[in-house]
Amino acid sequence: MSGSYKKGVNKVIAIAKETTFGTLSAATAQQLRRVNFVMNLNKDAYQSQEILPSQQVRDGRHGVRRVTANMNGQWSPGSYVAFFENMLRKPFAAGVSVSSLSITPNGTAGTFTRASGSWLTDGFKVGDVVRFSGFISGGVDNNARNFRIKDLDATVMTVYNVAPENVTTVAQQTSITCSVVGKKSFVPVSGHEFMSHSIEEWMPDGATATSNRGLGMTMQAARLNLPATGFATVDFQMVGQDMAFTATQAYPAATAPNSANSLAAVNGRVRFNGADVAYITGAQITIAAPVDAPPVVGSNIVPEVFAGVITAQGQLNALLKDNSLLTLFDQETEVDLHLWLTTGSTANADFATIVMNRVKMMSNQRNDGDRSLMQMLSFQAFEHVTGAGSGTKYDASTIIMQDSLA
């Protein structure tokens, strides 16, 4: 059997955040899980327009270099943090954690009431997934359990009180800690960080080992597909400044990919218009920031990749039961859309969330047939401004992401 050619099963993809745009990152890289990864060097090409007596073309030339890449994978917690924070222009950061609380849980109302202080001042937000610790005796079932925050005021946190998020009633207990699980990122109001990454495609087999290095790589779109059955998938489109080739691996000590199970919508929840719903048969979300890479005189590489406004839009497929969704579309009613995807059904399963608190239906189409009738709704998410930000119950952002393993 010949060993002269490359095999996809041996290919290793690693990503590292750059300090200087277009310069190979010296930071510790992260190996990536993938279904498919393709990275190509592209060049502008042009030929002479001279009309010659020979009636032939005498010259042609290569122009500006650019890199394009497409990454497709099964979405799993912790796996694509670098891609999402590049897209959202904000690094994932540890969530709020507050200790020494006196808390009274109420299983009937699905609430955690604190004796003093403020959930809002501390920085908790609607859509956050939190876990408690420190409950004793009859309240221990409230520990180490994922709870999605449904509503907040200064002293009362209301969560979705459904399995496996059931709240256990107990008299007030002290020395309780409440923490937002993992890390969060979102499109910020200010202080945006325009990031670039180095991505290495390492192929050690074949006649000669090969390292292809995409430099100055910037995300321009992230597409998430959430089917009713099957794994959630992600597709990232990237553009970059240049590609370098060598036979030496850039990131031999890259951190190995985690082993978290892939996310599946069947294990998660969809909150739509204020309530958990069970009639969505699929969702697609696209986060986009179109880029521009203008060439300059005197260089065959672009000096920078310029990213534009970030948008979040998508489509919901739903079973048709009445005209409620059509009415939302017709009246331009803004709703919330929260997606919580987990790796399993346990109370503390790892997860990733997408929270959009201002969503408007932009179209509504229906099908026909002899069995289930369906409707397809496109939507656009918008920046949450009024009643959002520090000291309020909402993040001031178009889209917020939380990852338990980020």
N, C-alpha and C positions, 0 to 999 in steps of 0.2 A: 504494500500500500504506500503510495507516494506521500511524502511529507513536505512537498514543495509549496503547498498553497495554504492560504489562511482559512481558518475555520471560525465561524461566528461564536461557537461555544467557548472558545478560548479568548475572545475579545473582552477587554476590561475597559470600562469607561469611568473616569474620575473627574471631579470638578473642584475648583478652588477659587475663592474670591480674590480678585486682583487688587493690589494696592495702587498700581499705576496702570491706567487703561492701555491695553495692548501689550503689556509686558508679562511674561510667564509668571504666575503667582508662585511665591515661595512659601505660602501658607500650607498647612496640612490639608490634603485633599480628602474628599469623600468618594468612595466607590459608589456607583449607581446601580440600582436594580433596573432592569429594562425588559421590555418586550421587543423593542426595535430602536436602534439608534443609527442615524445616518448623518454624516457631516461631510460637506463638499466644499472645495475651493472653487470659486467662480471668478471669471475675469470678463470684463467688457472686451469685446472684439470688434474690430473695424477693418475695412479694406479700402484701398485706394479707389478714388472716384475718377481718376484720370482716364480720358479717352485716348487710347494709344493706336498708332498705325498697325500694331500687331493684333489689335482687336482682342487683347487679353488683359487680365489683371496682373499687375507686376508686384504689388506689395500688400501686405496685411500686417496687423500689429495686435498685440495684447494690450489691454488698457488696465483700468483700476481693478485691484484684487478685492474680493469680498468672500466671506465665509457664510454659509447657511447650514443650519443643523435642525434636525427634527428628532425629538425624543418621545417615545411612546412607552407607557408602562402601566402596570396595575397599581392603583393608588394604595399606599400603605402608610401608616403613621411614621413620621420621621424620615421618609425616604426622599422627598423632593423639597426639603426646606429651602435649599439654596435657590431653586428655581422660583418658588413662590415669593420669597422676599426680594429677589431681583425684580419680579413682576410688580409687586406692591410698593417697592421702594422704601421698605422699612424692615430692618432685621427682626426676626422673631425674638421676643423678650419674655422673660419669666412673668407669669401672671401674679396678681395680687395674692398675698398670704397674710392673714391677720390671726394672731393668737391671743390667749388669755381672755377669751370671750365668755360671757354668760348667755347661754342660748336655751330657749324653750321650743322644741320641735312639736308640731301639731300635724299628725297624720291625716286627719280629716280635711283640713284646709290646705295641706301641702306647704306649710310655712316653717321658717326658722326665724324666731323673733329674738333679737338681742336686747339685753337689758340696758345697754348704754352704747354710745358711739353711733356711727352711721355707715351703713353699707355703701352709700353713695359717696361719702367723703373718702372712704377707704379705696374706692376705685372699682368696685364690682359693677358689672354691666349685664343688662338683659342679653341672653344668648350665651353667656359664659357657662362652661361646665365646671362645677366645683366639687371638691371632696372635703368632708369633715373628718377630724380625728379628735380623740380625747373623751368621747362619750363613754360612760361606764354603765354597769348594771343593765337595766332594761333598755338603755339607749344605744347599746353597742352596734345594733344593726344600721345605725346612721353613719358609722365610720366606713371609710374606704369605699364609698359608693358614689358613682357618678350621678350628679343632679344638674339638670339644665335649668338655668334661671329663667323663669317665665315673666316675673315682674319684680320690681324693687321699690321700696321707699326707704327712708332713713333707717328704720329699725326692723322692717319685715321683708324677708326674702321669700318669694313664692316660687316654688319649683313645680315641674311637671310630676305629679304624684301618681305615676303609672309604673308598672313593673318594667324593668328592674330598678326603678327610681323611687320606690315606695318610702315615704317618710314614716318613721316609728315615733309615736307619741310618748313623751316622757316629761316629767317635771323638770324645771329649769336646772341645768347643770353648768358647772364652771370649768375653767381651764380648757376651753374648746378652741380648736384651730380650724379655720376655713381657708381653703386655698384654691385658686384657679389652677386647673390641672395643666401641666406642660407649659407651652409658650403660645403667645399670640402675635399675629402681625396683621396690619391693615393699612389701607391707603391713608396716610396722615394728612392733616390740614396744612402743616408746615414741616420744615426740616426733612424734606424728602432726600433720600440717599440714592443717587443714581449709581448703580453697581454694574461692574463688569466682571466676568469670570473667565478663567482659563479652563478649557475642557480637553482632556487627553483621551485619545482612542488608541489604546495599547494592544498590539497584536504580536505576541511573542513567537508564534509559530511560523511555518513557511520557510522559505529559503533564507530570509533575513528578518530579524525582528524589526518591527516598525512602530514608531510613535508619531501619530498625527496630532498636532496641538492647535486647537482653535483658540485664538487670542482676541481679547476685547469682545467676548461673547455677551450679548444683551438679549433678554427675552422680549419678544414682540407679541406673543399670544400664548395663552394657556387655555386649553379646552378640556373640560371635564365632562365625562359621560357617565351618568348614573342610571343604569337600567334597573328595572324592578327585580330582575333575577340575573345573577352573574356578578362579576367583580366590577367595581368602579374603575374607570380608566382615565388616564391623563395624557394629554398630547401637548408638548411644548414646541414652539417654533422660535428659533433663535437666529440672529444675524451677528456677524463679527467682523473685525478689522482685517485679520490675516490668519494664515495657517503656516506652521513650521513643521518640517519633517526631519526625523532623526531616527537612529537605531537604538537610542538609549531611553529607557523609561523615565519619564519626568517625576512620577509619583509612586515609587516602589513601596513607600510606607503609608500609602493612602488608607484611611480608616475603612475597614470592611463594612459592607452594607449590613443593616440590621436584619433580623429574622422575623420581624413582626408579620402577622398574617395580613393578607390583603383585605381591603375594606369592601363590604358588600351592603347595598342599600337594604336588603332584606333584614339585616340586623340593626338598622338605624331607625330614625324618625324624621318626618317632614313636618315642620310647623309652617302653616300657610294661613295668613289672615287671622293670626292670633290663636290658632288651635292646631293640635296634632291631627293630621288627616291621613286617610288610608285609601284614597282614590287616585293618587298620582302613579302612573304606570312607567314613568321615565322622566329624566331631566337632563338637560344639557346646558352647561354654563361656559361662556367664553369671557375671559379677562383679556383685554387687548390694550396695547400701547404701541400704535404704529410708529415705526422708526424711520429716520431719514439718515442716509450716509452719503453726503455730497462729496464728490471728488474735488481735489484742488490741483492747481498747476504745480508741477515740479515733484510730484510724488505719485507712486502707483498704489498707495494705500490711503484710505480715508483717514483724516485726522481724528475723527470721533464719530460715534453713533449717537444720533440725537433722538431721544424718545419723547413722544407726545403725551396727550391727555389719556388717562387710564379710564377705560369703560368696562362695565360688567353687564352682560346681557345673555339671554338664552331662551330656552323653550321648555315648557312643561307639557307633557302628554297626560291626559286625565280621562277617566271614565265619565261619561255624561250621565248626570243624575237629575239635574234641573237647570234653571237659567242663572244660577248664582254667579258662575264664572263669567258668563256673557254680560251680566249686569255690571260686574267689576270692570270689565273692559269698556262697556258702553259709557259708564259714568266716570271713567278715568280715576277710579278709586285706588289710592295707594295702600299697599298691604306689606306685611313682613313675610320673608321667606327664609327659614332656617333649615339647614340640612345637617343632620348629625349621623355620621356613618361610623360603625364600630366593627371591630375584628371578631366579635362574638356576642353572646347573649348574657354574659356574666355581668354582675353589678358594677365591676370596675374594669370592664374591657377597654383596651386602648381604642382611640378614636381620632377622627378629624372632623371639624365642623366648618361650615360656611354660613355666615350670618349676613343677611341683607335686610335692613329695616325699612327701606323706602323703595318699593318695587311697584312698577305700574305695568299692567298688561297692555301690550302694543298691538296685538292682533288676536283674533279668535276664529279658528277654522274647525269645521266638523266633518266627520265622514259619514258614510251610510253602509249598511250591510244587514244581514239577517241575524247577527248575534250582537255582541256588545258595541254600543255606539261610543265614539271617542271624540275628544276635542283637543286641539293643539293650540296652545297659547304661547306667543312670544312675549318676552318681558324685557324691561330695561330697569336697572338699579340706579339710584341717584344718591348723591352725597346727602348724608343726614346732618342738617345744620341746626334747625330749631329744636331746643331741648336736648341737645347732645353735647358731649364733651366732658371736661373735668367737672366733677361734682354732680353729674346727672346720671340717669340710668342707661344712657345709650352712648356708644362710641360714635364720634363725629367722623363717619367714614361711609363710603359707598359699599365696601365689602370688607368683612372681618373674617380671619381664619384662626382657628385654634387647633393645635396638634399636641396630643398627649405625650409624644416622644420627640418633639422638636428640641 
